[in-house]
């Protein structure tokens, strides 16, 4: 993820964008709303879309839109199991053998 200097105004803008998206309960988000929702920088989202690493829509080839549920699924990729989950799986495997 990119490092950048964040101003207080950037924080306020991000909070306002996220608040508006949450309060409106929108399913389809624009790039600013998606950035606020995911916590990723807009520039990083553009990079992810250009490399097709994140699900997105580009009607008429210009504006970018994101489906909220697809973003949630994308954010939940690569789950790391807790030690307790690993132990339960190991016990289940041993008992099942």
C-alpha positions as CSV (number, residue, x, y, z in Angstrom):
1,X,0.0,0.0,0.0
2,X,1.2,3.5,-0.8
3,X,2.5,5.8,1.9
4,X,1.3,9.4,1.8
5,X,0.8,12.4,3.9
6,X,-2.7,12.7,5.2
7,X,-4.1,16.0,6.2
8,X,-6.9,16.7,8.6
9,X,-9.1,17.8,5.7
10,X,-8.4,14.4,4.0
11,X,-9.6,12.7,7.2
12,X,-12.8,14.8,7.3
13,X,-13.5,14.2,3.6
14,X,-13.0,10.5,4.1
15,X,-15.3,10.4,7.1
16,X,-18.0,12.4,5.2
17,X,-17.8,10.2,2.2
18,X,-18.0,7.0,4.3
19,X,-20.8,8.4,6.4
20,X,-22.8,9.4,3.3
21,X,-22.3,5.9,1.8
22,X,-23.3,4.1,5.0
23,X,-26.3,6.3,5.7
24,X,-27.6,6.0,2.1
25,X,-27.0,2.2,2.3
26,X,-25.9,2.3,-1.3
27,X,-25.0,-1.0,-2.9
28,X,-23.0,0.6,-5.8
29,X,-20.1,2.8,-4.7
30,X,-18.1,5.3,-6.7
31,X,-14.3,5.4,-6.3
32,X,-14.3,7.9,-3.4
33,X,-16.9,5.9,-1.5
34,X,-15.1,2.6,-2.2
35,X,-11.9,4.2,-0.9
36,X,-13.6,5.3,2.3
37,X,-15.4,2.0,2.7
38,X,-12.2,-0.1,2.3
39,X,-9.8,2.3,3.9
40,X,-7.6,2.2,0.8
41,X,-6.3,5.3,-1.1
42,X,-8.0,6.2,-4.3
43,X,-4.7,5.9,-6.1
44,X,-4.2,2.4,-4.8
45,X,-7.8,1.5,-5.9
46,X,-7.0,2.7,-9.4
47,X,-3.9,0.5,-9.4
48,X,-5.9,-2.5,-8.3
49,X,-8.5,-1.9,-11.0
50,X,-5.8,-1.4,-13.7
51,X,-4.3,-4.8,-12.8
52,X,-7.7,-6.4,-12.4
53,X,-7.1,-7.4,-8.8
54,X,-10.3,-6.0,-7.4
55,X,-13.9,-6.5,-8.8
56,X,-15.2,-3.3,-10.4
57,X,-17.4,-2.0,-13.1
58,X,-16.6,0.5,-15.8
59,X,-19.7,1.4,-17.8
60,X,-19.0,3.2,-21.0
61,X,-15.3,2.8,-20.2
62,X,-14.9,5.8,-18.0
63,X,-16.2,6.0,-14.5
64,X,-15.4,3.3,-11.9
65,X,-18.0,1.7,-9.7
66,X,-17.8,-1.0,-7.1
67,X,-20.4,-3.4,-5.6
68,X,-20.4,-3.2,-1.8
69,X,-20.9,-6.9,-1.3
70,X,-18.2,-7.7,-3.8
71,X,-15.8,-5.4,-1.9
72,X,-16.7,-7.0,1.4
73,X,-15.9,-10.5,-0.1
74,X,-12.7,-9.2,-1.6
75,X,-11.6,-7.7,1.7
76,X,-12.3,-11.1,3.4
77,X,-9.9,-13.0,1.2
78,X,-6.9,-14.7,2.6
79,X,-8.3,-15.4,6.0
80,X,-5.7,-16.3,8.6
81,X,-6.9,-19.0,11.0
82,X,-6.4,-18.5,14.7
83,X,-4.4,-21.0,16.7
84,X,-7.7,-22.4,18.2
85,X,-9.1,-23.0,14.7
86,X,-5.9,-24.8,13.6
87,X,-6.0,-27.0,16.7
88,X,-9.7,-27.9,16.2
89,X,-8.9,-28.9,12.6
90,X,-5.9,-30.9,13.7
91,X,-8.0,-32.8,16.3
92,X,-10.8,-33.4,13.8
93,X,-8.2,-34.7,11.3
94,X,-6.6,-37.0,13.8
95,X,-9.9,-38.3,15.2
96,X,-11.2,-38.8,11.6
97,X,-8.1,-40.9,10.6
